[in-house]
Amino acid sequence: MESFHMRVKFSSCLGTKGTQYETNSMDFKVGADGTIFAARELRVPSEQVAFTVTAWDRQTAERWDAVVRLLVAQTSSSVHSGHKKGKKSTVLDPSQPPNDTLLPWPQRQNSNGLRRQKRDWVIPPINVPENSRGPFPQQLVRIRSDKDNDIPIRYSVTGVGADQPPMEVFSIDSMSGRMYVTRPMDREERASYHLRAHAVDMNGNKVENPIDLYIYVIDMNDNRPEFANQVYNGSVDEGSKPGTYVMTVTANDADDSTTANGMVRYRIVTQTPQSPSQNMFTINSETGDIVTVAAGLDREKVQQYTVIIQATDMEGNLNYGLSNTATAIVTVTDVNDNPPEFTASTYAGEVPENRVETVVANLTVMDRDQPHSPNWNAVYRIISGDPSGHFSIRTDPVTNEGMVTVVKAVDYELNRAFMLTVMVSNQAPLASGIQMSFQSTAGVTISVMDINEAPYFPSNHKLIRLEEGVPPGTVLTTFSAVDPDRFMQQAVRYSKLSDPANWLHINNTNGQITTAAILDRESLYVKNNVYEATFLAADNGIPPASGTGTLQIYLIDINDNAPELLPKEAQICEKPSLNAINITAADADIDPNIGPYVFELPFVPATVRKNWTISRLNGDYAQLSLRIMYLEAGMYDVPIIVTDSGNPPLSNMSIIKVKVCPCDENGDCTTIGAVAAAGLGTGAIVAILICIVILLTMVLLFVVWMKRREKERHTKQLLIDPEDDVRDNILKYDEEGGGEEDQDYDLSQLQQPEAMEHVLSKAPGVRRVDERPVGAEPQYPVRPVVPHPGDIGDFINEGLRAADNDPTAPPYDSLLVFDYEGSGSTAGSVSSLNSSSSGDQDYDYLNDWGPRFKKLADMYGGGEED
């Protein structure tokens, strides 16, 4: 039976106050001060005994674990009073001396050859404070394997912060196993690191399994609270009770929110303006909710408050905490706590009678609420004085004034004045507890002005009925007007405004209407048996006024139109057949002065009844047919008497033109028969056909002649087109007057050689020499047999000079003397370029150059021709 006691120590930046310990072993317990003792008597085995001690903070609920291994002491110094002390092996605090060693890997065998069970250790986290000032690298812990006594071991760490970005935050001495941090840590950048420690021999072979290392960065208060917005906007209704919510402001601290470093508290620093109290609002220190704390908010006095809010961490400790400020703007919103009030108790206006949509009075009100809001917009109502609804009050959206408007015309003769009582209110109802003011009602007096009103016809669109055909001068009716101005003594005069047929006359003083002509129902001016006329009634007021009235006359039909026969023309076969002519009648009158009709043939001339017969089909139709077996083809006028059924009846003799023609077996007129029926004999028809044949023959001959002429024009080719003709064409024209420069001219180049003076000695003036001059012929150069390209120019120049001095070379130079037309050309004469000369030059190739060079080919390549 062995017993022992020892103490475990827990270190924290915040101290060990409030830290509690517990163990997972039933044989051991840990006191409040960290002392480990046996819970009962027990025998420690020869190998190690391991259990876990847990430390946890009651405030933050954070937990830390450490593994405690108890080894049997092998030295006599270890025994004291029969009790053995155990040794603790765990992660050493960084504050411990550097020679403290962490043995993360279990030992395989002690110095006495005892073997222990292989088991991986749970390494507690390593805590590193942020923003450390160094010096760096700063040792954190030393890692060692118990095999380094036998073989050299190399240590390394991997993971984020070692060989992964951010790189080389942590480093390890590969031989000693000392682990360092190389620079200050920032918890807000990264709060923890997970590394793995490795132990290998010099050949890189794994000696121990990798072990996990957790490194936590301990937070420091190095960040101020930051507001989400620098300016917050909120609103609260005026007159709100204390405790009314206004808005919430929020500040965030990047430090650890589970510690005092990140715990933010709020307070109000200042309030502007401080009316009616310097503390109108308060703020919840933890949530940032701003609420009202005092009564008396009145938008009409203070419309906006500016509140400076301060946020401080370290739970609001102003001595140690970091602070920041923001601005909260509180707008006091309007409620309808001010009823509208009229600026006057009575208003007055006037309106002309019979005028609508006219503003007769403007009502002004005062309202202290927010302009152009439902709490300010006025609504007017007429509560008395206008039972007929003549007036309405509309609100001006800009000025909020009430515009009393006439919506229904007033009549001076009925109402000379109106006394209205009006009331004003807002679009929004009044706030709770607010009463209407006695100044919210007012009186409006409206006077009606009398104006000259136009006379009117009481029975406008007056309708009367009478028979058509009444004689002129017949009195039809009295169409009189009424003047509504009872208080004015005025006379009314009448006149016609519209009388399309000019059938009526009206008395200008009493409005009596008489006929000026016979009224005809069948006239084009009558529509649906009604004739319409318009009359004017005007008074003598100032200014005069007039009104119109319409008189409608319904005309009753009388039998004043005889029937007309239909159709007017027809055709029938020259021999009796089934194609008889159906006839009817048309009557301008209406029932009962129309059909049934009576159709009959007259007795004179006697040939009508001899050749024709008529049979009645019904009351409106009859058939006309031949009575004899044959009637010569031609046009016949057949008179027929038709009588209507009026009272008294009217008759009319109508002529129908009947075309009698030969018919085919189907009863239809043939073409020749139709012509014959038109009144032409056989000889006339033959003559017409002959004329048509002659006309067609002449047209055909003319076309053939035009074709032949066109063909001859194409076969007869000109030697050269007129514009391409190279021959000189010297024509005589009238003399042309001299110009401004026609004073200095030289015609020496156009003169004949001096040897020809005996030929040219003729009278001065315009002359033409067409005969061949007599004189010595100059010698032309001989063309070489094989011309050289370099000699062509010389040959042409020599031939040109010889031709210019040869008077016998055609065409003969004809000297025409005109008035001077400007300075002469320096070029020589080319009038004889087409002169032929002898030689052996071959110009037959000119025939291949086309029709433009045909003339030159004939002159030079064709040889001499007589």
C-alpha positions, 0 to 999 in steps of 0.5 A: 500500500503506497500513498502520496501527495503532490500539487498541480499549478494552473497559470492564466493571464487573468489569474487563478481566481475562480478556477476549479479542478477535477479528475477523471480518476476515482482514486485521486482528488484535487483540492481547491489549491491544486493539491492532488491526494489519494482519495483512499489507500491504494497500492501503486503498481510497479508501472506508471499510473496516469489520469487527467486533471481538468481545470475550468473557469466558472465565469467563461466556462473554458476548460483545460486538461492535463495528463498526470503520470505517477512513476514509482521512485527508484532511489532511496531518497524517494522513500519517506516515512513509508510514503512514495512521491510521484513525479508529474509529467505535463506541458510546461508553462512557457514561464518555466525555465528553458530546461523543462522538457515536454515528453509527449511520447510515452517511454518504452522502458525505465532504467530497471528494464520495466516496460510501460504500456504504449499510449499516446498522450493528450497534450494540453493547449499552449497559450501565447499572448498577442502583441508580445514585445519579444525578444524574438524568437521566443521559446514556447516549449521543448519537445523530446522523445525518450529515444534520443538517449539511444539515437540522434533524433530530429524534430519538426512541426508542420501545419498552418503557421509553420510550413503553411501560410502564414509561414514560419510563425513557429519554428523548432530547433530540429536537434534540441526540440525547442519550439519558438514563436518568431513574431508578435501574434494578433488574435484578431488575425488568427486566434489559434493554430493547429500544428503537428510535431514529428520525430525522425532519425537522421535517415528520415525514418519515423521514430515516433507517431506525430503528436498534435499541438494546439496553440491559442493566442490570448486576447489583449485589449488592443481594438476600440469599439467601432460603430456600424455607422457614424451617423444614425437617423431615428424618429419619434412622434411629438408628444410621445410618452417616456419610454418610447423607443427611438432607435438602436445604435450598434458598435462592434469590438474586434477583441474577444467578446467573451472577455472584458476586452470585447464587452461594449457599453454605451452612454449618451455624452451630449444632447443638442438642443437641451430643450425642454430638458437636457436629458430627453433621451436615455440609452440601454448601456448593453443593447444600445436602444435609445428611448425617451426619458422625459415628456414634452417633445413638441415638433412645433418647438424643436424639430430635431435633436443631435445626440452624441453616443459613446461606446467603451469596451472593458465593460464601460470602464472609462479608466481602462477601456477604449472608446469611440463616438457616433452621432444619433439624429432624432427627428421629432415627427409631426402628429395632428395636434393642431386643428386648422383655424380660419383666419377670418370669421366671415368671407364674401364673394360674388358670382354672375348668374349662369356661370360655372367653374368660377371661383367666387371666394378664397378661404384662408386657414392657419395650421401649425402642423407639418406643411404639405402633410395629411396633418396640414392639408385642409379639407373644406365642407359646406354644412349649411346654406346650399341645399341645391349643391350650387357650390363646392370648396376645393383645396389649393395644394400649394397654399392650402386655401379653400376655393369656393367654386360654382359647380351648378349655375345660379339664377338671379331670378331665383336666388339673389344671395347665398349664406354658406356655413363652412367647416375645415378639418385635416386629411388626418384625424386629430390626435387623441385628446385634441379637440376642434377649435371654434375657429374651424367654422366660418360664414361665406356670403355670396352675391349673385349678379344679374346678367342679360340672359338669352331668350329661349324657346320653351318647346325647342324642337317643336313638331307639327304635322300637316299635309304637303301641298298647302298653299303659300301664306298658310299659317302653320304655328306660333313659335314664340320665345320667353325672356328669362330676365323678369326684372328687365323690360326687353323686347324679343325679335324673331328671324330665320336662321336656317330654312333650306328650301325657303318655304317658311316665313316668321313674324319678327314680333310675335313669332307666327310662322306661315308658308312662303311656298308649297311644301313638297314631301318628295323634296330633297330637303325632306328627310324621313317625311320631316322638314326642319328649320331653325329660328332666332329669338334676340332681345334688345338688352345690353349686350343683346342676347339671342337663342335658337329654336328648331321647328320640325314639320312632319309632312303628310303625303298626298297623291301628287306624283303619277307613277313612272314605268320601269324599265325604260328599255328592253329587248324581245325576239322577233317571234313570240317566245317565252322571253316576255318583258316584265314591267313595273312602276315607280311612284315618288309617293308613299303608301297608300298613294302607290300600288297596286298599279293598273297597266294598259295599252292605249288605243291610239295608235292602233298598231300598239294593240295590234302588235303588242299585248300586256298581261297583269301578273300582280298588283305591281308587275305586268308582262309585255309580249308580242301579239303577232307571230312575227315582227321585223327586227328594229327599235319600237316605242311602246306606250303604256298607261300606268295608274296608281291607287291614290285618291284620286288616282293618277295616271301616266303614259310611259314609253318603253323602248323595245328592241326586237331582234332575231334570236337563236335556239336559246331565245337570245339575240344574235350579234348580227341581229342586235345590229340589225335591231339597232336600225342598220340594213344588210348593205350598211353592215357590209360597207362597215366590214369593208371599211374595217378590212381596208383600214387594217390593210393600210396599217399592215402596208405601213408597217411593212414599209417601215421595216424595209426602210429600217433594213435598207438603212442598216445595209447601207453603211457610211464610209465613216461617221460624220464626226470621224470625217477627216476631210476639210469642209470649208464652208462660207458663213456670214462675216463675224464681227471683231472682238476686243483683241481683233486688232493685231493679227497675222494671216501670213500662214494662210497665204498662197506661195508668191509664185501664185500671185498671178492666179490669186490676183483677184478682187479683195474680200471674201473669195473661194478658189475651187479651180486647180491652180496652174504652176510648177508642182513641187517635188515630194520626198520618196517613201523608203521601201522599208521605213525606219521608225526613226525616219517617220517623223522626218518623212512626215515633216518633209511631206507636210512642207511640200504639201503646204507649198503645192497649190495643185494638191487637193483640197485647194486652199481657200483663203477666207478673210474674216474679222480677227478672232485672236492671236494665231496658233504657232502650229503649222497648217495641217490642211494637206495631211490627207494628200496622197503621194507616191511611194512604196509604203504599205498601209494595208494594215489600216484596214484592220483598225476599224471603220474610223480608219477606212478613209485612210486605208482607201487613200494610202493602202488601196492604190491609185484610182481614177 
